[in-house]
Amino acid sequence: VHLADSGGGLVQAGGSLRLSCVVSGRTSVSYALAWFRQSPGQEREFVAGISASAGNSHYTDSVQGRFTITRDKAENALYLQMKNLKPEDTALYYCAARWPRTPEEILTKTAAYGDWGQGTQVTVSA
């Protein structure tokens, strides 16, 4: 599966952005999808994930209530709506895909995902 993420930019604290990821491949609708982020000098970390069925989602604590992950199977797209952005959200954001063991599975480990987008930069100014 091929992933192409976009939508990053520069925004002031308290602002909003929506990241997009186009997922292409014959069986792309069957993949579990997620967003990760990485700041300079830091390890890549899980942000949000959505199951292959789209019936289950999971967020890291720091973005709970501010970020929303969705997927559009008709468009083969993954989205991350980010609101009330904070300077600590500044990072390179990546979409990722994995073939799940069950339709409701969401994993948070970076090593569990084999396919990645190229990354889109989000910068939040104070």
Summary of the structure (lengths in Angstrom):
residues: 126
radius of gyration: 13.5
end to end distance: 36.9
largest distance: 42.5
contacts: 388
relative contact order: 0.32
helix: 10%
strand: 48%
